[in-house]
Amino acid sequence: MITKYINKSLLLSAAVFFLASCSPDTVDDEGHGLNQTVAADASFTVAKTSENRYHLKAVTTNNINYINSQWNIDYDGFNNGKNEIDIFLPDAGTYVIQRNTVGIGGQVAGTASETIVVPTSDPVAGNMIQGGRFDTPEEVAKWTIFPISASGAQWVFANGKATIVASNSNQQAFYQAVQVEAGQKYAIDMVVSSETALEDTWFEVYMLNSLPAPGGDITGTVYRNINTWDGCGKTAFGGKVSTIGCNGAKNGGVYTATATGTVYLAIKCGGKKVNSLSVDKVELRKTT
């Protein structure tokens, strides 16, 4: 009888211990303990490793309930990453780098930022596009609107972006001429965003040997795209098109020049309902 009594006591103690150990440290309104209540230090250091290359290292103090890092390079959108990363900034300019610490339940537990000033562009990987940030009238002047639909779609250059509003399946493009070398490969990328979902919409990036007559459609190989039929753009979005776009692996966003001379990087968008799709930081870079 004594043995049975002791065993029951042990079982009861174990059950109490188990329940206590499983109780959440903090309980949200629904009692599942997924709320982040302790801030985690998001600060980090920046060290230049060579020209245009930098090493980012998270400071590890006060990282209670810390799960992982998110990095936002020059406002291109937060992406999950390690505590230490290396970045390449091939273009001269001032860059704001942000880091989030992510805590329990995937909630942001802390945010920090650092500024990097890059004095000169990389001689090989520097951006071949001029005015790709649309920040000044001089940059905007590097681009030319290409009319396709007579009305119902319009690109507007303002607030440091190129933004289109389109409806009823109308479309419009804009382009810039660039000089390329035969056999050379060029990587294409840009930041694309929309605060609202798109409806029956296509956004496509081309490299053209020649332009059609005004009013003609732009067609050919698509190197970057967002297409609601392929599953992109059905919710609000923002980030590098290489990350958030559709069919990224189709051509890898890489164009190979077939001849030395002038080609045209053209960006086209249209659709049933496009409230305000924006483009920024357009890039064309030599690659291997």
N, C-alpha and C positions, 0 to 999 in steps of 0.2 A: 504493500500500500504506500509506503514511503517513497519507493522508487517511482511509482506512477505519479505521485504528487510532485516530485522534483522534475520529472520529464515535462509535465504540463506547465510548470512554472517556467522552465527553459523555453518551451515553445511560445509561451505568452510574451516573454521578454524579447525573444527573437522577432516576433511579429511587431512589437512596439518599436523596436530598433529599425526594422525594415520600413515601416510607415514613416518614421521620423526621417530616415535617410532619403526617402523618396519625396518628401515635402518640398515644394519649390521655395527657393530663397526669397523670391518676391512673387506675389500673386497678382495677376491682372484682374480686370473686372469679371472674367469668366473663370478665374481660378486655375489656369493652366501654367502660370509661372513663366511666360515667355516675354515679359516686358523687360527692356533694358533700363536699369535704374542707376548704374554707376558709369560715369563718363570714363572713356579710355583715351589716353594721351595719343593724339594723331600726329604729333610733330615728327619731323624728319630732317636729315641733313642732306646737303647737296655737295658733291665733290666732282670737280672737273677731272676726267681721266685722260682726255686728249682733245684736240680741236673738235668742237661740235658734239662731244660725247660726255655724258654725265652719269654719275652713280648716285642713286637715291637710296638712303638707308633710314628705316624707321627707328625712332627713339622708343625704347621698350619699357620706359617707366610708366607706372600707373595704368597698365593695360589689363585691369581686372575685367573679367567676362569678355575678353577680346578674342575674336574668332579669326578674322582675316582682314587684309587691307584692300582698299579700292583706290586706284590712281586715276586722276583726271589730268591729262597732259594738254595744257593750253586750251582748256574748255572743250575738248573733243568728246567728253562724256566719261563717266566713271566706269572703270573695268576692274574686275577682280585681279589681284596680283600678289606677289610675294612681299615679304618685308623689305627685301633689297632688290632693286631692279636697275638695269642700265638703259638709258635712253639716248637716242640720236636726234639732234636738232639741227638739220642740215641748212636751215635758212637763218640769215641774220635777223635779229629782232628781239623783242622782250616777251618772255613766256611766263605765264602763271601756272605753277604746278600745284595740284591739290591732292591731299590724301585723306581718305575716310578710314576710321577703324570701325569694323562691323562687329556688333555684339550679339547677345542672345536674341533669337528670333529673327536674325537678319537685319536688325535695326542699327542705324548709324549711331555709334557711341561717341564719336569725336571727329572733328575736321580741322585740318591745318593746311597752310599754303606757304609756298616759297616762290620767289621770282628769280628767273635766270635771264641774264642778258647775254645773247650770242653776238659777238662783234662782227663776224664775217661768215658768209655762206660757204658751204662745202663746194670745192671747185668741180666735183664730179656729180654729186647727188643733189646739188642745189635745185630749187624749183625753176623749171623752164617757163612756167606760166607767169605772166606779168599781171599784177593787179588781182591776184586770186583771193584777196581778203576783202575787196570792195570797200575799203575804209575811206578813200579819198576820191574826189572827182577825177584825179589823174589816174587812179587805179580803175575806176569804172570805165574811163575812156578807152581802155585796152580791149573792151568787149563790144560786140556788135549784135544787136537783136536780129534774129532771122524770122520773118513772118511766115507762118504756115496757114493757120486759119485766119480768115478775114477779121474775125472778132471773137470774143468769148474766152480769150486766154491772153494774159499779159504778164511778162516779166518786168519787175520794177527793182531798180538798184537803190537801196536806201538802208540806213541804220547798219551799215557794214555787212550787208547780205544782198543776194539776189533772190527775190521772192516772187512766186507766181500764184495767181488766182485764176482758176479755169473752171468751166462748166460746160455741160451739154456736149462732151467729147471733143471740145476744141483744144488746140495745142499750139505751142510756140517754142522757139529755141533761141539760144544765143551762143556765140562762138568766138574763138580767138585763133589766129594763124600762128603756127610755130614752125621752126626749122628743125628737121630731123636728119639722121644719117642712116643710110642703107644698112640693114642688118642689125641695127641697134635696137635694144628693147627698152621700153619706157613704161613705168608704173604709173597708173592713174588712180587718184583718190580725191576725196573731198568730204566735207562735213555736210550732212543733209538732215533737216529737221522739219517737223510739223507738229503743232500743238493740238491738232485734231486728227481724227482718222480720215483716211482717203477713201473715196468710193469710185470703183472702176477707173483706176488711175495708172498711168505709166510714166516713169521717170527713167530716161535712158541717156547714156553717155557714149559718144561715137568718136572715132578718129577717121576723118574723111580726106581722101585725096583731092576732092573738089566738092563744091557746094552746088546743090540744085538751083534752078531758077527760083526767085522769090515766089512764095506761094506753093512750091512743091514740097513734098514730104521729105524728111531726112530719114534715110534707111541705111542698112548695112550691118556690120558687126557691132554688137552691143558689148561694151567693156565693163560697164557698171550699170546697175539698174535697181529700181524699186517698182514692184508690179503687184497690184492687189490680187491678180489672178494666180500669182505664184506664192501668195501668202504674206507679202510684205506690205507695210503701211496701213494695216487694218486697225491699228491703234496708234495713238500719239507716239512719236519716236524722235530720236536725236542722236547723232554720232557719226563716225566715219562710215561712209557707204560700203567700204570694204568689210565692215563688221556687221552692219545692220541690213545691208542690201540683199537682194535675191540673186541666186545663180552666181555667187561669188567665185565658185570653182570653175565656171564654164570657160572663161578665158583668163581667170586670175587677175583681171584688171590690168593685164600687161599687153601692150601693143608693140608689135615688131615692124619697124619701117621697111617697106619693100624697095624704097628708092630714096636718094638724098634730095631734099628740097622742102617745099612748103606743104604742110598738111593742116587740117583744121580740127581742133578739139571742139566738139559741139555738144551742148546739153539741151535735151528736149524734155518737155513735160506737157501732159494734157490729161483730161479725164472728165468723167461725169460730174464729180464734185471735188475740187481742190480748193480748200479755204485759204491756205497760206503755206505752201511748201517753200522752204528756204535753203539756199546753198551758200556755203562759205568755205574758205581755205582750199581752193581748188589747186591740185598738185599734178604735175607731170615731171617725172624724174627718170634719169637714166638708171638702168639696172643691168645686172649681169645675166 
